[in-house]
Amino acid sequence: MDFLDLAKSRYSSRDYRAQMVEDEKLTYILEAGRIAPSANNTQPWIFIIVKEKKGLEKIRLCYHREWFKSAPCYIIACGRHDESWKRSSDGKDHCDIDVAIATDHMTLAASQQGLATCWICNFNRELLSKHLNLPEIIEPIVILSIGYPNDKADMERHRFTRKKLDYIVYEEKYIK
Ligand SMILES: Cc1cc2nc3c(=O)[nH]c(=O)nc-3n(C[C@H](O)[C@H](O)[C@H](O)COP(=O)(O)O)c2cc1C
């Protein structure tokens, strides 16, 4: 598939079928995350797959939306602040950036496999860390819901839902 078509086919699905995601597809998606670039190649991430009933129930306590319960599987992308690259000039931690790139790879790989996803960051971090047994240094950054979608999105919606190129692109320098 043409890259732009694949990128346009990804959307935030907020309604899933009960059908479980096949292990081969999950492995494909996780491999797409594994090979993502990262600052200084530190790969400061871990991915936690949750698909068993008990685990699903716990994840759903961390983000209260009715639609969220329909996802048969979640990948929680976590950042390892003990492994991430910090810029020497100002100490900026690149953990979030790296985890976001890996997560984006996974959303695109899922779309390519006929699956849908939704990024969720508006969760209760404390509760999620507790349920996943995470130490403070490993931060849960994104919950990615994954499944076969029960909803659809218009491939052409970006014409209306995204800023125009001439608003976001500058030549040579920013002009007020
Ligand atoms: C970093 C990030 C955090 C997000 N957090 C949430 C969230 O907590 N809940 C939610 O329903 N959607 C969340 N979204 C989905 C966005 O709302 C969605 O990507 C955006 O509206 C564009 O729509 P689209 O993904 O269908 O193209 C998040 C997306 C990103 C990239």
The ligand as an SDF file (V2000), in Angstrom:
LIG
                    3D

 31 33  0  0  0  0  0  0  0  0999 V2000
   -0.5500   11.5730   22.3490 C   0  0  0  0  0  0  0  0  0  0  0  0
   -2.0040   11.2710   22.0940 C   0  0  0  0  0  0  0  0  0  0  0  0
   -2.8580   11.1090   23.1700 C   0  0  0  0  0  0  0  0  0  0  0  0
   -4.2010   10.7720   22.9550 C   0  0  0  0  0  0  0  0  0  0  0  0
   -5.0160   10.5170   24.0420 N   0  0  0  0  0  0  0  0  0  0  0  0
   -6.3000   10.1600   23.8260 C   0  0  0  0  0  0  0  0  0  0  0  0
   -7.1520    9.8220   24.9300 C   0  0  0  0  0  0  0  0  0  0  0  0
   -6.7460    9.8330   26.0860 O   0  0  0  0  0  0  0  0  0  0  0  0
   -8.4380    9.4800   24.6560 N   0  0  0  0  0  0  0  0  0  0  0  0
   -8.9160    9.4100   23.3790 C   0  0  0  0  0  0  0  0  0  0  0  0
  -10.1000    9.0670   23.2050 O   0  0  0  0  0  0  0  0  0  0  0  0
   -8.1320    9.7210   22.3110 N   0  0  0  0  0  0  0  0  0  0  0  0
   -6.8410   10.0860   22.5010 C   0  0  0  0  0  0  0  0  0  0  0  0
   -6.0410   10.3750   21.4390 N   0  0  0  0  0  0  0  0  0  0  0  0
   -6.5750   10.3040   20.0660 C   0  0  0  0  0  0  0  0  0  0  0  0
   -6.7260   11.6950   19.4220 C   0  0  0  0  0  0  0  0  0  0  0  0
   -7.8380   12.3300   19.9570 O   0  0  0  0  0  0  0  0  0  0  0  0
   -6.8310   11.5120   17.8930 C   0  0  0  0  0  0  0  0  0  0  0  0
   -5.6350   10.9320   17.4140 O   0  0  0  0  0  0  0  0  0  0  0  0
   -7.0420   12.8390   17.1510 C   0  0  0  0  0  0  0  0  0  0  0  0
   -8.2860   13.4110   17.5120 O   0  0  0  0  0  0  0  0  0  0  0  0
   -7.0210   12.6500   15.6270 C   0  0  0  0  0  0  0  0  0  0  0  0
   -7.9830   11.7000   15.2200 O   0  0  0  0  0  0  0  0  0  0  0  0
   -7.5710   10.3840   14.4140 P   0  0  0  0  0  0  0  0  0  0  0  0
   -6.5920    9.6180   15.2660 O   0  0  0  0  0  0  0  0  0  0  0  0
   -8.8620    9.6210   14.2300 O   0  0  0  0  0  0  0  0  0  0  0  0
   -6.9660   10.7850   13.1090 O   0  0  0  0  0  0  0  0  0  0  0  0
   -4.7030   10.6840   21.6240 C   0  0  0  0  0  0  0  0  0  0  0  0
   -3.8180   10.8440   20.5520 C   0  0  0  0  0  0  0  0  0  0  0  0
   -2.4910   11.1040   20.7770 C   0  0  0  0  0  0  0  0  0  0  0  0
   -1.5460   11.2250   19.5870 C   0  0  0  0  0  0  0  0  0  0  0  0
  1  2  1  0
  2  3  1  0
  2 30  2  0
  3  4  2  0
  4  5  1  0
  4 28  1  0
  5  6  2  0
  6  7  1  0
  6 13  1  0
  7  8  2  0
  7  9  1  0
  9 10  1  0
 10 11  2  0
 10 12  1  0
 12 13  2  0
 13 14  1  0
 14 15  1  0
 14 28  1  0
 15 16  1  0
 16 17  1  0
 16 18  1  0
 18 19  1  0
 18 20  1  0
 20 21  1  0
 20 22  1  0
 22 23  1  0
 23 24  1  0
 24 25  2  0
 24 26  1  0
 24 27  1  0
 28 29  2  0
 29 30  1  0
 30 31  1  0
M  END
$$$$
